[in-house]
Amino acid sequence: MAVGRIALYADQHFQREEHMLEIAAYPWLTQHRARHDNFRAYVAAITTGTAPLPVVGELLSWLVDWWVGHIGTEDKQYRDHVQGCAEAVASVG
């Protein structure tokens, strides 16, 4: 299932990112992790059948909106903080 592959990729990405933010002692890690957890929960609900599978176009739109908003806004908020910590940057290879 394509959604399952998206979930796996996203979870691996989130784990690496959260680890980097832990090393960098990012002060808003709890809030950032909560956003990741919301994504994980939504995708898990779809893949386990506890939430109705959305129409493909709706799911694609949701994913694009989430990633554009998250990467374009929320991930940029930690950039300066992390760039000041070489160990954190190195942790994600």
JOKAPE-V64076 format. One record per backbone hydrogen bond with DSSP energy under -0.5 kcal/mol. NH is the residue of the N-H (numbers start at 1). CO is the residue of the C=O. E is the energy in kcal/mol with one decimal. If there is no record, write none. Layout:
# JOKAPE-V64076
((NH	CO	E) (NH	CO	E))
This chain:
# JOKAPE-V64076
((5	1	-1.5) (6	2	-2.2) (7	3	-2.7) (8	4	-2.3) (9	5	-2.6) (10	6	-2.9) (11	7	-2.6) (12	8	-2.3) (13	9	-2.6) (14	10	-3.2) (15	11	-2.5) (16	12	-2.0) (17	13	-2.6) (18	14	-3.1) (19	15	-2.2) (20	16	-2.3) (21	17	-2.4) (22	18	-2.2) (23	19	-2.4) (24	20	-2.1) (25	22	-1.4) (26	21	-2.6) (29	26	-1.6) (32	28	-2.3) (33	29	-3.4) (34	30	-1.8) (35	31	-1.6) (36	32	-1.8) (37	33	-3.0) (38	34	-2.1) (39	35	-1.9) (40	36	-2.9) (41	37	-2.7) (42	38	-2.2) (43	39	-2.5) (44	40	-2.7) (45	41	-2.4) (46	42	-1.8) (47	43	-2.7) (48	44	-2.2) (49	45	-0.7) (49	46	-0.5) (50	45	-1.0) (51	45	-2.1) (58	55	-0.6) (59	55	-2.5) (60	56	-2.8) (61	57	-2.3) (62	58	-2.5) (63	59	-2.8) (64	60	-2.6) (65	61	-2.7) (66	62	-2.8) (67	63	-3.0) (68	64	-2.8) (69	65	-2.4) (70	66	-3.3) (71	67	-2.8) (72	67	-0.6) (72	68	-2.1) (73	69	-1.3) (74	69	-1.2) (75	70	-3.0) (76	71	-0.5) (77	73	-0.8) (77	74	-0.6) (78	74	-0.6) (78	75	-1.0) (79	75	-0.6) (80	76	-0.5) (82	78	-2.7) (83	79	-2.6) (84	80	-0.9) (84	81	-0.5) (85	82	-2.5) (86	84	-0.5) (89	85	-1.9) (90	86	-2.6) (91	87	-1.3) (92	88	-0.6) (92	89	-1.1) (93	90	-1.2))
